[in-house]
Amino acid sequence: MATINSLDDLRKIKAGVQARMTLREHSNTPDQLVQIKVAMATCGIASGAKTVMDFLITELDKRNIEAAVTQTGCMGYCYAEPTIEVTVPGKEPLVFGCVDTKRADLIIEKYIKNGELVEGIIPVNYESIDEK
């Protein structure tokens, strides 16, 4: 934790916290933003989902990418934790498994910024009730 030696130090910390909260809680226009859901059930947390979520919030803010980063419960992919669901405006959501900070960085750079697919996509293997 940083040592606060002046009022300026406190203001910098406040600005950083406010920016991170704005990024995380950005929900006024979610369909126009990149949406990232981080699975934070017990297995996800034990596998490092909190670190991944903190990394995503920090890096998206640094790269000026407007996104809503939220946590969700179990996605049912315990074998592939930590998992995240990424929805880019105008595209179907993709679920990525075994996401560490290195893969999260690739997802930001390649998929979110450039639309390129990245290793680790968990295929959809179900039909919804609407499809029947």
ZAVOFI-509560 format. One record per atom (N, C-alpha, C): residue in one letter; x, z, y. Coordinates in nm, 2 decimals. Layout:
% residues N
{aa = a&c1 = X&c3 = Z&c2 = Y}
...
This chain:
% residues 132
{aa = m&c1 = 0.08&c3 = 0.00&c2 = -0.12}
{aa = m&c1 = 0.00&c3 = 0.00&c2 = 0.00}
{aa = m&c1 = 0.09&c3 = 0.00&c2 = 0.12}
{aa = a&c1 = 0.05&c3 = -0.08&c2 = 0.22}
{aa = a&c1 = 0.13&c3 = -0.09&c2 = 0.35}
{aa = a&c1 = 0.12&c3 = 0.04&c2 = 0.43}
{aa = t&c1 = 0.23&c3 = 0.07&c2 = 0.50}
{aa = t&c1 = 0.23&c3 = 0.18&c2 = 0.59}
{aa = t&c1 = 0.18&c3 = 0.14&c2 = 0.72}
{aa = i&c1 = 0.09&c3 = 0.22&c2 = 0.78}
{aa = i&c1 = 0.04&c3 = 0.19&c2 = 0.91}
{aa = i&c1 = 0.12&c3 = 0.26&c2 = 1.02}
{aa = n&c1 = 0.19&c3 = 0.19&c2 = 1.10}
{aa = n&c1 = 0.28&c3 = 0.25&c2 = 1.20}
{aa = n&c1 = 0.22&c3 = 0.24&c2 = 1.34}
{aa = s&c1 = 0.13&c3 = 0.15&c2 = 1.36}
{aa = s&c1 = 0.07&c3 = 0.12&c2 = 1.49}
{aa = s&c1 = -0.07&c3 = 0.07&c2 = 1.49}
{aa = l&c1 = -0.13&c3 = 0.07&c2 = 1.60}
{aa = l&c1 = -0.27&c3 = 0.02&c2 = 1.61}
{aa = l&c1 = -0.27&c3 = -0.13&c2 = 1.57}
{aa = d&c1 = -0.17&c3 = -0.20&c2 = 1.60}
{aa = d&c1 = -0.16&c3 = -0.35&c2 = 1.57}
{aa = d&c1 = -0.16&c3 = -0.36&c2 = 1.42}
{aa = d&c1 = -0.08&c3 = -0.28&c2 = 1.34}
{aa = d&c1 = -0.08&c3 = -0.28&c2 = 1.20}
{aa = d&c1 = -0.22&c3 = -0.26&c2 = 1.14}
{aa = l&c1 = -0.30&c3 = -0.16&c2 = 1.20}
{aa = l&c1 = -0.43&c3 = -0.14&c2 = 1.16}
{aa = l&c1 = -0.52&c3 = -0.25&c2 = 1.18}
{aa = r&c1 = -0.51&c3 = -0.32&c2 = 1.30}
{aa = r&c1 = -0.59&c3 = -0.44&c2 = 1.33}
{aa = r&c1 = -0.56&c3 = -0.55&c2 = 1.23}
{aa = k&c1 = -0.44&c3 = -0.57&c2 = 1.19}
{aa = k&c1 = -0.40&c3 = -0.67&c2 = 1.10}
{aa = k&c1 = -0.47&c3 = -0.65&c2 = 0.96}
{aa = i&c1 = -0.46&c3 = -0.52&c2 = 0.92}
{aa = i&c1 = -0.53&c3 = -0.49&c2 = 0.79}
{aa = i&c1 = -0.68&c3 = -0.51&c2 = 0.80}
{aa = k&c1 = -0.74&c3 = -0.47&c2 = 0.91}
{aa = k&c1 = -0.88&c3 = -0.49&c2 = 0.93}
{aa = k&c1 = -0.92&c3 = -0.63&c2 = 0.92}
{aa = a&c1 = -0.84&c3 = -0.72&c2 = 0.99}
{aa = a&c1 = -0.87&c3 = -0.86&c2 = 0.99}
{aa = a&c1 = -0.86&c3 = -0.92&c2 = 0.85}
{aa = g&c1 = -0.76&c3 = -0.88&c2 = 0.78}
{aa = g&c1 = -0.74&c3 = -0.93&c2 = 0.64}
{aa = g&c1 = -0.86&c3 = -0.89&c2 = 0.55}
{aa = v&c1 = -0.90&c3 = -0.76&c2 = 0.56}
{aa = v&c1 = -1.01&c3 = -0.71&c2 = 0.48}
{aa = v&c1 = -1.14&c3 = -0.79&c2 = 0.52}
{aa = q&c1 = -1.17&c3 = -0.81&c2 = 0.65}
{aa = q&c1 = -1.29&c3 = -0.88&c2 = 0.69}
{aa = q&c1 = -1.29&c3 = -1.02&c2 = 0.64}
{aa = a&c1 = -1.17&c3 = -1.09&c2 = 0.65}
{aa = a&c1 = -1.17&c3 = -1.23&c2 = 0.60}
{aa = a&c1 = -1.20&c3 = -1.23&c2 = 0.45}
{aa = r&c1 = -1.14&c3 = -1.14&c2 = 0.37}
{aa = r&c1 = -1.16&c3 = -1.14&c2 = 0.23}
{aa = r&c1 = -1.31&c3 = -1.11&c2 = 0.20}
{aa = m&c1 = -1.37&c3 = -1.02&c2 = 0.27}
{aa = m&c1 = -1.51&c3 = -0.99&c2 = 0.25}
{aa = m&c1 = -1.60&c3 = -1.10&c2 = 0.28}
{aa = t&c1 = -1.57&c3 = -1.17&c2 = 0.39}
{aa = t&c1 = -1.65&c3 = -1.29&c2 = 0.43}
{aa = t&c1 = -1.64&c3 = -1.39&c2 = 0.33}
{aa = l&c1 = -1.52&c3 = -1.42&c2 = 0.27}
{aa = l&c1 = -1.51&c3 = -1.52&c2 = 0.17}
{aa = l&c1 = -1.58&c3 = -1.48&c2 = 0.04}
{aa = r&c1 = -1.58&c3 = -1.35&c2 = 0.01}
{aa = r&c1 = -1.64&c3 = -1.31&c2 = -0.12}
{aa = r&c1 = -1.79&c3 = -1.30&c2 = -0.10}
{aa = e&c1 = -1.84&c3 = -1.26&c2 = 0.01}
{aa = e&c1 = -1.99&c3 = -1.24&c2 = 0.03}
{aa = e&c1 = -2.06&c3 = -1.36&c2 = 0.10}
{aa = h&c1 = -1.99&c3 = -1.47&c2 = 0.11}
{aa = h&c1 = -2.04&c3 = -1.59&c2 = 0.18}
{aa = h&c1 = -2.16&c3 = -1.65&c2 = 0.10}
{aa = s&c1 = -2.28&c3 = -1.61&c2 = 0.14}
{aa = s&c1 = -2.39&c3 = -1.65&c2 = 0.06}
{aa = s&c1 = -2.51&c3 = -1.71&c2 = 0.14}
{aa = n&c1 = -2.49&c3 = -1.74&c2 = 0.26}
{aa = n&c1 = -2.59&c3 = -1.80&c2 = 0.34}
{aa = n&c1 = -2.62&c3 = -1.94&c2 = 0.30}
{aa = t&c1 = -2.52&c3 = -2.02&c2 = 0.26}
{aa = t&c1 = -2.54&c3 = -2.16&c2 = 0.22}
{aa = t&c1 = -2.46&c3 = -2.18&c2 = 0.10}
{aa = p&c1 = -2.49&c3 = -2.12&c2 = -0.01}
{aa = p&c1 = -2.41&c3 = -2.13&c2 = -0.13}
{aa = p&c1 = -2.40&c3 = -2.27&c2 = -0.19}
{aa = d&c1 = -2.51&c3 = -2.35&c2 = -0.17}
{aa = d&c1 = -2.51&c3 = -2.48&c2 = -0.23}
{aa = d&c1 = -2.41&c3 = -2.58&c2 = -0.16}
{aa = q&c1 = -2.37&c3 = -2.54&c2 = -0.04}
{aa = q&c1 = -2.27&c3 = -2.62&c2 = 0.04}
{aa = q&c1 = -2.13&c3 = -2.57&c2 = 0.02}
{aa = l&c1 = -2.11&c3 = -2.46&c2 = -0.06}
{aa = l&c1 = -1.98&c3 = -2.40&c2 = -0.08}
{aa = l&c1 = -1.94&c3 = -2.42&c2 = -0.22}
{aa = v&c1 = -1.81&c3 = -2.41&c2 = -0.24}
{aa = v&c1 = -1.76&c3 = -2.39&c2 = -0.38}
{aa = v&c1 = -1.80&c3 = -2.25&c2 = -0.42}
{aa = q&c1 = -1.86&c3 = -2.24&c2 = -0.54}
{aa = q&c1 = -1.90&c3 = -2.12&c2 = -0.59}
{aa = q&c1 = -1.82&c3 = -2.08&c2 = -0.72}
{aa = i&c1 = -1.76&c3 = -1.96&c2 = -0.72}
{aa = i&c1 = -1.68&c3 = -1.92&c2 = -0.83}
{aa = i&c1 = -1.74&c3 = -1.79&c2 = -0.88}
{aa = k&c1 = -1.78&c3 = -1.78&c2 = -1.01}
{aa = k&c1 = -1.82&c3 = -1.66&c2 = -1.07}
{aa = k&c1 = -1.72&c3 = -1.61&c2 = -1.17}
{aa = v&c1 = -1.67&c3 = -1.49&c2 = -1.15}
{aa = v&c1 = -1.57&c3 = -1.43&c2 = -1.24}
{aa = v&c1 = -1.64&c3 = -1.34&c2 = -1.34}
{aa = a&c1 = -1.63&c3 = -1.36&c2 = -1.47}
{aa = a&c1 = -1.69&c3 = -1.28&c2 = -1.57}
{aa = a&c1 = -1.61&c3 = -1.14&c2 = -1.57}
{aa = m&c1 = -1.69&c3 = -1.04&c2 = -1.53}
{aa = m&c1 = -1.63&c3 = -0.90&c2 = -1.51}
{aa = m&c1 = -1.69&c3 = -0.80&c2 = -1.61}
{aa = a&c1 = -1.73&c3 = -0.85&c2 = -1.73}
{aa = a&c1 = -1.77&c3 = -0.75&c2 = -1.83}
{aa = a&c1 = -1.65&c3 = -0.68&c2 = -1.88}
{aa = t&c1 = -1.67&c3 = -0.59&c2 = -1.97}
{aa = t&c1 = -1.56&c3 = -0.50&c2 = -2.02}
{aa = t&c1 = -1.44&c3 = -0.59&c2 = -2.07}
{aa = c&c1 = -1.47&c3 = -0.69&c2 = -2.15}
{aa = c&c1 = -1.37&c3 = -0.77&c2 = -2.21}
{aa = c&c1 = -1.29&c3 = -0.85&c2 = -2.10}
{aa = g&c1 = -1.37&c3 = -0.90&c2 = -2.00}
{aa = g&c1 = -1.30&c3 = -0.97&c2 = -1.89}
{aa = g&c1 = -1.21&c3 = -0.89&c2 = -1.81}
{aa = i&c1 = -1.26&c3 = -0.77&c2 = -1.78}
{aa = i&c1 = -1.18&c3 = -0.67&c2 = -1.70}
{aa = i&c1 = -1.05&c3 = -0.64&c2 = -1.78}
{aa = a&c1 = -1.07&c3 = -0.61&c2 = -1.91}
{aa = a&c1 = -0.95&c3 = -0.57&c2 = -1.99}
{aa = a&c1 = -0.85&c3 = -0.69&c2 = -2.01}
{aa = s&c1 = -0.90&c3 = -0.81&c2 = -1.99}
{aa = s&c1 = -0.81&c3 = -0.93&c2 = -2.00}
{aa = s&c1 = -0.75&c3 = -0.97&c2 = -1.87}
{aa = g&c1 = -0.79&c3 = -0.91&c2 = -1.76}
{aa = g&c1 = -0.72&c3 = -0.94&c2 = -1.63}
{aa = g&c1 = -0.81&c3 = -1.01&c2 = -1.53}
{aa = a&c1 = -0.94&c3 = -1.00&c2 = -1.55}
{aa = a&c1 = -1.03&c3 = -1.07&c2 = -1.46}
{aa = a&c1 = -1.02&c3 = -1.02&c2 = -1.31}
{aa = k&c1 = -1.00&c3 = -0.89&c2 = -1.30}
{aa = k&c1 = -0.99&c3 = -0.83&c2 = -1.16}
{aa = k&c1 = -0.87&c3 = -0.90&c2 = -1.09}
{aa = t&c1 = -0.76&c3 = -0.91&c2 = -1.16}
{aa = t&c1 = -0.64&c3 = -0.98&c2 = -1.09}
{aa = t&c1 = -0.67&c3 = -1.12&c2 = -1.06}
{aa = v&c1 = -0.74&c3 = -1.19&c2 = -1.15}
{aa = v&c1 = -0.78&c3 = -1.33&c2 = -1.12}
{aa = v&c1 = -0.87&c3 = -1.34&c2 = -1.00}
{aa = m&c1 = -0.97&c3 = -1.25&c2 = -0.99}
{aa = m&c1 = -1.07&c3 = -1.25&c2 = -0.88}
{aa = m&c1 = -0.99&c3 = -1.22&c2 = -0.75}
{aa = d&c1 = -0.91&c3 = -1.12&c2 = -0.75}
{aa = d&c1 = -0.83&c3 = -1.09&c2 = -0.63}
{aa = d&c1 = -0.75&c3 = -1.21&c2 = -0.58}
{aa = f&c1 = -0.68&c3 = -1.28&c2 = -0.68}
{aa = f&c1 = -0.60&c3 = -1.40&c2 = -0.65}
{aa = f&c1 = -0.68&c3 = -1.51&c2 = -0.59}
{aa = l&c1 = -0.80&c3 = -1.54&c2 = -0.65}
{aa = l&c1 = -0.89&c3 = -1.64&c2 = -0.60}
{aa = l&c1 = -0.93&c3 = -1.61&c2 = -0.46}
{aa = i&c1 = -0.97&c3 = -1.49&c2 = -0.43}
{aa = i&c1 = -1.02&c3 = -1.46&c2 = -0.30}
{aa = i&c1 = -0.90&c3 = -1.48&c2 = -0.20}
{aa = t&c1 = -0.79&c3 = -1.43&c2 = -0.23}
{aa = t&c1 = -0.67&c3 = -1.44&c2 = -0.14}
{aa = t&c1 = -0.63&c3 = -1.58&c2 = -0.12}
{aa = e&c1 = -0.62&c3 = -1.66&c2 = -0.23}
{aa = e&c1 = -0.57&c3 = -1.80&c2 = -0.22}
{aa = e&c1 = -0.67&c3 = -1.89&c2 = -0.15}
{aa = l&c1 = -0.80&c3 = -1.87&c2 = -0.18}
{aa = l&c1 = -0.89&c3 = -1.96&c2 = -0.11}
{aa = l&c1 = -0.89&c3 = -1.94&c2 = 0.04}
{aa = d&c1 = -0.88&c3 = -1.81&c2 = 0.08}
{aa = d&c1 = -0.87&c3 = -1.78&c2 = 0.22}
{aa = d&c1 = -0.74&c3 = -1.84&c2 = 0.28}
{aa = k&c1 = -0.63&c3 = -1.83&c2 = 0.22}
{aa = k&c1 = -0.50&c3 = -1.88&c2 = 0.27}
{aa = k&c1 = -0.51&c3 = -2.03&c2 = 0.28}
{aa = r&c1 = -0.58&c3 = -2.10&c2 = 0.19}
{aa = r&c1 = -0.59&c3 = -2.25&c2 = 0.19}
{aa = r&c1 = -0.71&c3 = -2.30&c2 = 0.27}
{aa = n&c1 = -0.78&c3 = -2.21&c2 = 0.34}
{aa = n&c1 = -0.90&c3 = -2.24&c2 = 0.42}
{aa = n&c1 = -1.01&c3 = -2.32&c2 = 0.35}
{aa = i&c1 = -1.03&c3 = -2.27&c2 = 0.22}
{aa = i&c1 = -1.14&c3 = -2.33&c2 = 0.14}
{aa = i&c1 = -1.25&c3 = -2.24&c2 = 0.15}
{aa = e&c1 = -1.37&c3 = -2.28&c2 = 0.20}
{aa = e&c1 = -1.48&c3 = -2.20&c2 = 0.21}
{aa = e&c1 = -1.55&c3 = -2.19&c2 = 0.07}
{aa = a&c1 = -1.56&c3 = -2.07&c2 = 0.02}
{aa = a&c1 = -1.61&c3 = -2.05&c2 = -0.11}
{aa = a&c1 = -1.68&c3 = -1.92&c2 = -0.12}
{aa = a&c1 = -1.77&c3 = -1.91&c2 = -0.22}
{aa = a&c1 = -1.84&c3 = -1.78&c2 = -0.25}
{aa = a&c1 = -1.78&c3 = -1.73&c2 = -0.38}
{aa = v&c1 = -1.70&c3 = -1.62&c2 = -0.38}
{aa = v&c1 = -1.65&c3 = -1.57&c2 = -0.50}
{aa = v&c1 = -1.72&c3 = -1.44&c2 = -0.54}
{aa = t&c1 = -1.79&c3 = -1.45&c2 = -0.66}
{aa = t&c1 = -1.87&c3 = -1.33&c2 = -0.70}
{aa = t&c1 = -1.83&c3 = -1.29&c2 = -0.84}
{aa = q&c1 = -1.88&c3 = -1.18&c2 = -0.88}
{aa = q&c1 = -1.85&c3 = -1.14&c2 = -1.02}
{aa = q&c1 = -1.99&c3 = -1.14&c2 = -1.09}
{aa = t&c1 = -1.98&c3 = -1.17&c2 = -1.22}
{aa = t&c1 = -2.09&c3 = -1.17&c2 = -1.30}
{aa = t&c1 = -2.06&c3 = -1.09&c2 = -1.43}
{aa = g&c1 = -2.16&c3 = -1.08&c2 = -1.51}
{aa = g&c1 = -2.14&c3 = -1.01&c2 = -1.64}
{aa = g&c1 = -2.09&c3 = -1.10&c2 = -1.74}
{aa = c&c1 = -2.11&c3 = -1.07&c2 = -1.87}
{aa = c&c1 = -2.06&c3 = -1.14&c2 = -1.98}
{aa = c&c1 = -2.12&c3 = -1.28&c2 = -1.98}
{aa = m&c1 = -2.03&c3 = -1.38&c2 = -2.00}
{aa = m&c1 = -2.07&c3 = -1.52&c2 = -2.02}
{aa = m&c1 = -2.08&c3 = -1.56&c2 = -2.17}
{aa = g&c1 = -2.04&c3 = -1.47&c2 = -2.25}
{aa = g&c1 = -2.04&c3 = -1.49&c2 = -2.40}
{aa = g&c1 = -1.92&c3 = -1.56&c2 = -2.45}
{aa = y&c1 = -1.81&c3 = -1.57&c2 = -2.38}
{aa = y&c1 = -1.69&c3 = -1.63&c2 = -2.42}
{aa = y&c1 = -1.58&c3 = -1.53&c2 = -2.43}
{aa = c&c1 = -1.60&c3 = -1.42&c2 = -2.50}
{aa = c&c1 = -1.51&c3 = -1.31&c2 = -2.51}
{aa = c&c1 = -1.37&c3 = -1.36&c2 = -2.56}
{aa = y&c1 = -1.37&c3 = -1.45&c2 = -2.65}
{aa = y&c1 = -1.25&c3 = -1.50&c2 = -2.71}
{aa = y&c1 = -1.16&c3 = -1.57&c2 = -2.60}
{aa = a&c1 = -1.22&c3 = -1.61&c2 = -2.49}
{aa = a&c1 = -1.15&c3 = -1.69&c2 = -2.39}
{aa = a&c1 = -1.13&c3 = -1.62&c2 = -2.26}
{aa = e&c1 = -1.15&c3 = -1.49&c2 = -2.26}
{aa = e&c1 = -1.14&c3 = -1.41&c2 = -2.13}
{aa = e&c1 = -0.99&c3 = -1.41&c2 = -2.08}
{aa = p&c1 = -0.98&c3 = -1.40&c2 = -1.95}
{aa = p&c1 = -1.08&c3 = -1.41&c2 = -1.84}
{aa = p&c1 = -1.14&c3 = -1.55&c2 = -1.82}
{aa = t&c1 = -1.27&c3 = -1.55&c2 = -1.80}
{aa = t&c1 = -1.34&c3 = -1.68&c2 = -1.77}
{aa = t&c1 = -1.40&c3 = -1.68&c2 = -1.63}
{aa = i&c1 = -1.40&c3 = -1.80&c2 = -1.58}
{aa = i&c1 = -1.47&c3 = -1.82&c2 = -1.45}
{aa = i&c1 = -1.55&c3 = -1.95&c2 = -1.46}
{aa = e&c1 = -1.66&c3 = -1.94&c2 = -1.38}
{aa = e&c1 = -1.75&c3 = -2.06&c2 = -1.37}
{aa = e&c1 = -1.73&c3 = -2.11&c2 = -1.22}
{aa = v&c1 = -1.69&c3 = -2.24&c2 = -1.21}
{aa = v&c1 = -1.67&c3 = -2.30&c2 = -1.08}
{aa = v&c1 = -1.77&c3 = -2.41&c2 = -1.06}
{aa = t&c1 = -1.84&c3 = -2.40&c2 = -0.95}
{aa = t&c1 = -1.94&c3 = -2.51&c2 = -0.91}
{aa = t&c1 = -1.89&c3 = -2.56&c2 = -0.78}
{aa = v&c1 = -1.85&c3 = -2.69&c2 = -0.78}
{aa = v&c1 = -1.82&c3 = -2.77&c2 = -0.66}
{aa = v&c1 = -1.95&c3 = -2.83&c2 = -0.61}
{aa = p&c1 = -1.98&c3 = -2.83&c2 = -0.48}
{aa = p&c1 = -2.10&c3 = -2.90&c2 = -0.43}
{aa = p&c1 = -2.11&c3 = -3.04&c2 = -0.49}
{aa = g&c1 = -2.23&c3 = -3.07&c2 = -0.54}
{aa = g&c1 = -2.26&c3 = -3.20&c2 = -0.59}
{aa = g&c1 = -2.22&c3 = -3.22&c2 = -0.74}
{aa = k&c1 = -2.16&c3 = -3.12&c2 = -0.80}
{aa = k&c1 = -2.11&c3 = -3.14&c2 = -0.94}
{aa = k&c1 = -2.17&c3 = -3.03&c2 = -1.03}
{aa = e&c1 = -2.18&c3 = -3.06&c2 = -1.16}
{aa = e&c1 = -2.22&c3 = -2.96&c2 = -1.25}
{aa = e&c1 = -2.12&c3 = -2.84&c2 = -1.26}
{aa = p&c1 = -2.16&c3 = -2.72&c2 = -1.29}
{aa = p&c1 = -2.07&c3 = -2.61&c2 = -1.31}
{aa = p&c1 = -1.98&c3 = -2.63&c2 = -1.43}
{aa = l&c1 = -1.86&c3 = -2.59&c2 = -1.42}
{aa = l&c1 = -1.76&c3 = -2.59&c2 = -1.53}
{aa = l&c1 = -1.72&c3 = -2.45&c2 = -1.55}
{aa = v&c1 = -1.70&c3 = -2.41&c2 = -1.68}
{aa = v&c1 = -1.65&c3 = -2.28&c2 = -1.72}
{aa = v&c1 = -1.51&c3 = -2.30&c2 = -1.77}
{aa = f&c1 = -1.42&c3 = -2.22&c2 = -1.71}
{aa = f&c1 = -1.28&c3 = -2.23&c2 = -1.75}
{aa = f&c1 = -1.24&c3 = -2.10&c2 = -1.83}
{aa = g&c1 = -1.17&c3 = -2.11&c2 = -1.94}
{aa = g&c1 = -1.13&c3 = -1.99&c2 = -2.01}
{aa = g&c1 = -0.98&c3 = -1.97&c2 = -2.01}
{aa = c&c1 = -0.94&c3 = -1.85&c2 = -2.05}
{aa = c&c1 = -0.80&c3 = -1.80&c2 = -2.05}
{aa = c&c1 = -0.74&c3 = -1.82&c2 = -1.91}
{aa = v&c1 = -0.81&c3 = -1.78&c2 = -1.81}
{aa = v&c1 = -0.77&c3 = -1.80&c2 = -1.67}
{aa = v&c1 = -0.68&c3 = -1.69&c2 = -1.62}
{aa = d&c1 = -0.55&c3 = -1.72&c2 = -1.60}
{aa = d&c1 = -0.46&c3 = -1.62&c2 = -1.53}
{aa = d&c1 = -0.44&c3 = -1.68&c2 = -1.39}
{aa = t&c1 = -0.35&c3 = -1.61&c2 = -1.32}
{aa = t&c1 = -0.32&c3 = -1.66&c2 = -1.18}
{aa = t&c1 = -0.26&c3 = -1.80&c2 = -1.17}
{aa = k&c1 = -0.18&c3 = -1.83&c2 = -1.27}
{aa = k&c1 = -0.12&c3 = -1.97&c2 = -1.28}
{aa = k&c1 = -0.23&c3 = -2.07&c2 = -1.29}
{aa = r&c1 = -0.32&c3 = -2.05&c2 = -1.39}
{aa = r&c1 = -0.43&c3 = -2.15&c2 = -1.41}
{aa = r&c1 = -0.53&c3 = -2.15&c2 = -1.30}
{aa = a&c1 = -0.55&c3 = -2.03&c2 = -1.24}
{aa = a&c1 = -0.64&c3 = -2.03&c2 = -1.12}
{aa = a&c1 = -0.58&c3 = -2.11&c2 = -1.01}
{aa = d&c1 = -0.45&c3 = -2.11&c2 = -0.99}
{aa = d&c1 = -0.39&c3 = -2.19&c2 = -0.89}
{aa = d&c1 = -0.41&c3 = -2.34&c2 = -0.91}
{aa = l&c1 = -0.39&c3 = -2.38&c2 = -1.04}
{aa = l&c1 = -0.42&c3 = -2.52&c2 = -1.08}
{aa = l&c1 = -0.56&c3 = -2.56&c2 = -1.05}
{aa = i&c1 = -0.65&c3 = -2.47&c2 = -1.08}
{aa = i&c1 = -0.79&c3 = -2.50&c2 = -1.06}
{aa = i&c1 = -0.82&c3 = -2.52&c2 = -0.92}
{aa = i&c1 = -0.76&c3 = -2.44&c2 = -0.83}
{aa = i&c1 = -0.78&c3 = -2.46&c2 = -0.69}
{aa = i&c1 = -0.72&c3 = -2.59&c2 = -0.64}
{aa = e&c1 = -0.60&c3 = -2.61&c2 = -0.68}
{aa = e&c1 = -0.52&c3 = -2.73&c2 = -0.63}
{aa = e&c1 = -0.58&c3 = -2.86&c2 = -0.69}
{aa = k&c1 = -0.60&c3 = -2.86&c2 = -0.82}
{aa = k&c1 = -0.64&c3 = -2.99&c2 = -0.88}
{aa = k&c1 = -0.79&c3 = -3.01&c2 = -0.88}
{aa = y&c1 = -0.86&c3 = -2.91&c2 = -0.93}
{aa = y&c1 = -1.01&c3 = -2.93&c2 = -0.95}
{aa = y&c1 = -1.08&c3 = -2.92&c2 = -0.82}
{aa = i&c1 = -1.07&c3 = -2.81&c2 = -0.75}
{aa = i&c1 = -1.14&c3 = -2.78&c2 = -0.63}
{aa = i&c1 = -1.10&c3 = -2.87&c2 = -0.52}
{aa = k&c1 = -0.98&c3 = -2.89&c2 = -0.49}
{aa = k&c1 = -0.93&c3 = -2.97&c2 = -0.38}
{aa = k&c1 = -0.93&c3 = -3.12&c2 = -0.41}
{aa = n&c1 = -0.90&c3 = -3.16&c2 = -0.54}
{aa = n&c1 = -0.88&c3 = -3.31&c2 = -0.57}
{aa = n&c1 = -0.98&c3 = -3.36&c2 = -0.67}
{aa = g&c1 = -1.06&c3 = -3.28&c2 = -0.73}
{aa = g&c1 = -1.16&c3 = -3.33&c2 = -0.83}
{aa = g&c1 = -1.10&c3 = -3.36&c2 = -0.96}
{aa = e&c1 = -0.98&c3 = -3.33&c2 = -0.99}
{aa = e&c1 = -0.91&c3 = -3.36&c2 = -1.12}
{aa = e&c1 = -0.94&c3 = -3.25&c2 = -1.22}
{aa = l&c1 = -0.97&c3 = -3.28&c2 = -1.34}
{aa = l&c1 = -1.00&c3 = -3.18&c2 = -1.44}
{aa = l&c1 = -0.87&c3 = -3.11&c2 = -1.48}
{aa = v&c1 = -0.88&c3 = -2.99&c2 = -1.52}
{aa = v&c1 = -0.77&c3 = -2.90&c2 = -1.56}
{aa = v&c1 = -0.79&c3 = -2.85&c2 = -1.70}
{aa = e&c1 = -0.69&c3 = -2.83&c2 = -1.77}
{aa = e&c1 = -0.70&c3 = -2.77&c2 = -1.91}
{aa = e&c1 = -0.77&c3 = -2.64&c2 = -1.90}
{aa = g&c1 = -0.84&c3 = -2.61&c2 = -2.01}
{aa = g&c1 = -0.91&c3 = -2.48&c2 = -2.02}
{aa = g&c1 = -1.06&c3 = -2.48&c2 = -2.00}
{aa = i&c1 = -1.12&c3 = -2.60&c2 = -1.99}
{aa = i&c1 = -1.26&c3 = -2.61&c2 = -1.98}
{aa = i&c1 = -1.33&c3 = -2.58&c2 = -2.11}
{aa = i&c1 = -1.43&c3 = -2.49&c2 = -2.10}
{aa = i&c1 = -1.50&c3 = -2.45&c2 = -2.22}
{aa = i&c1 = -1.62&c3 = -2.55&c2 = -2.23}
{aa = p&c1 = -1.63&c3 = -2.63&c2 = -2.33}
{aa = p&c1 = -1.74&c3 = -2.73&c2 = -2.34}
{aa = p&c1 = -1.88&c3 = -2.66&c2 = -2.36}
{aa = v&c1 = -1.98&c3 = -2.73&c2 = -2.30}
{aa = v&c1 = -2.11&c3 = -2.68&c2 = -2.31}
{aa = v&c1 = -2.16&c3 = -2.72&c2 = -2.45}
{aa = n&c1 = -2.20&c3 = -2.62&c2 = -2.53}
{aa = n&c1 = -2.24&c3 = -2.65&c2 = -2.67}
{aa = n&c1 = -2.38&c3 = -2.60&c2 = -2.70}
{aa = y&c1 = -2.47&c3 = -2.61&c2 = -2.60}
{aa = y&c1 = -2.61&c3 = -2.56&c2 = -2.62}
{aa = y&c1 = -2.70&c3 = -2.66&c2 = -2.54}
{aa = e&c1 = -2.83&c3 = -2.64&c2 = -2.57}
{aa = e&c1 = -2.93&c3 = -2.72&c2 = -2.50}
{aa = e&c1 = -3.02&c3 = -2.61&c2 = -2.43}
{aa = s&c1 = -3.06&c3 = -2.64&c2 = -2.31}
{aa = s&c1 = -3.15&c3 = -2.55&c2 = -2.24}
{aa = s&c1 = -3.29&c3 = -2.58&c2 = -2.29}
{aa = i&c1 = -3.38&c3 = -2.49&c2 = -2.26}
{aa = i&c1 = -3.52&c3 = -2.50&c2 = -2.30}
{aa = i&c1 = -3.58&c3 = -2.62&c2 = -2.22}
{aa = d&c1 = -3.53&c3 = -2.65&c2 = -2.10}
{aa = d&c1 = -3.58&c3 = -2.76&c2 = -2.02}
{aa = d&c1 = -3.55&c3 = -2.90&c2 = -2.08}
{aa = e&c1 = -3.45&c3 = -2.91&c2 = -2.17}
{aa = e&c1 = -3.41&c3 = -3.03&c2 = -2.23}
{aa = e&c1 = -3.49&c3 = -3.07&c2 = -2.35}
{aa = k&c1 = -3.58&c3 = -2.98&c2 = -2.40}
{aa = k&c1 = -3.66&c3 = -3.01&c2 = -2.52}
{aa = k&c1 = -3.79&c3 = -3.06&c2 = -2.48}
